[in-house]
Amino acid sequence: MAQHATRQTRTDDRPPRRLPLWVAVALSLALVGPTLAMAGNGQGIVGTVGKGMPLVFLIGLVGVALVGYGFIRLTRRLNHAGSVYALVGVVIGPRAGFFAGWAMLGAYVGFAVGLVGLITGFVNALLLELQNGRHDAFQVSWLVVTLVAVALAALLAARDTKLVGKILMVIEGVGILGMAVLVIVIFAKGGAQSTGVDFSAFSLGNGVDFSGVVTGVVAAFLSWAGFEACAALGEETDDPRRNIPRALAGTLALTGVLFVVVMFAQTIGFGTDAKGLAAFGSSGNTLGDLGTEYLNQPFGIVMIFAGVISAFACLLASASTAGRLLFAFARDGFGPARLAALDGPGRSPRNATWVVLGFVLLVNLLAWATGWPDLGSGNTSYDSYAMFATAGAVSLMAAYLMAEVAAVVFVTSARFRSIRQADGVDAGDSLGEGEGSRLLGVALPCLGFAFIALVLWYNVKGQHHPFSSPAYLGLTWAAVGLVGAVAARGVTRRMRTSLADELAISPAAVRKSQLKTP
């Protein structure tokens, strides 16, 4: 059996550590995409949960907060461009890390593929509004939007990461400001005349059942998916053990309050009766339609445009994060060496990001040419978003499950005591060795694991046609990663050595923390 020498850390395969906290927040915020999430993620679950959409998002917030706690515990000590690939790989083992990283890669790539279809839908909704809803209104082809969106994303991906962060922050800032204005106006006017401000939207009963709510929670996970994207900037962010956890917590706090409040405002804005819920479900852009109804047409147009640019920002963030995962894989020997190169003015993984965008282009071209997927909405571009983004969310849940296990192992195992206490952390630190800290470090990730497993089960159990099922598509991607993790024995041994080196763990800590590869 061949032995692999420990690889020495080289400066040319590490991106410069110069990004401030706000850039990490911008990447996570852009990948979450608050404006597009609120404009386009509710329609798909109205038929399942009815007026219970605010309840779905409230439950989703609890679940994603449990997952976020595990990520915060891990990134307080460990940071890497591979995000969950490295966090799980060092704590549990390289095969588990590869599986988790592969699942997360599939999630980000799935989001990027689907987002092109959503951008197409938003662009056409904008054009329809500009033409006053004429039945013969000019609409743009999905093919044209695909070519323009991917080309623009590829151009920006070659620019400095800090500049891209500024662009992403401005885009999401405009959308969030617009949503705040809309929410205030809806509440001030008392919601729809037929039903008013209906707080029963937060309770079960009256057509809202437990099974439907749990099934709908996957849409909430889709809305928050990507909150952990800033972890992929762990090698580029200044003082990452302080700033990455802050970025994670800040993103969850901001989007958590925003999503629950805005979804409640939208639900009562359309109305919680059958007519209002039907209007919600058929809306091409809920923020734009409500903006026109409760303020005026120019404001509605601005909100639809905000949805367009937010969807594009999410595409760029998804591709950038997936590119960093590809970069981390290639740097550790799983992939072409060219993908491990750092190029451009900011020395970022440009080649890897371009490969992701090339794949996004190919899949969208094939979908446009073949008319697949067809989920029955009558709009293939929207069906593409529903298929690939939901599949990505399911694949992401598999990665989250592994992260929760890693968080428990990291907090409880004596192997990692020296790492937990590194950098002058006191034994009684809230994230250190205190008894209460260890109890939370076990209880909360375990609850998060159970929550994700429940959501996965409810979204898979009723599927009977795997080829047209987003859930099965996501699980198939994760299964391919599992097979690869088992088969690539030599590569995973090399990954173990590389990860320890890249995370700058001391030799003594490495000997204590590494698990043997079977």
ABEGO torsion letter per residue (X at the ends): XBBBBBBBBBAAABBBBABBAAAAAAAAAAAAGAAAAAAAAAAAAAAAAEAAAAAAAAAAAAAAAAAAAAAAAAAAABBBAAEAAAAAAAAAEAAAAAAAAAAAAAAAAAAAAAAAAAAAAAAAAAAAAAAGGBAABBBBBAAAAAAAAAAAAAAAAABBAAAAAAAAAAAAAAAAAAAAAAAAAAAAAGEBAAAEBBAAAABBEGGBBAAAAAAAAAAAAAAABGAAAAAAAAAABBGAAAAAAAAAAAAAAAAAAAAAAAAAAAAAAAEABAAAAAAAAABABAAAAAAAAABBAAAAAAAAAAAAAAAAAAAAAAAAAAAAAAAAAAAAGBEBAAAABBBEAAGBBAAAAAAAAAAAAAAAAAAAAAGOBBAGAGBAAAAAAAAAAAAAAAAAAAAAAAAAAAAAAAAABAAAAAAAABGGBBAABAABABAAAAAAAAAAAAAAAAAAAAAAAAAAAABABAAABAAAAAAAAAAAAAAAAAABAAAAAAAAAAAAAAAGBBAAAAAAABBBBX
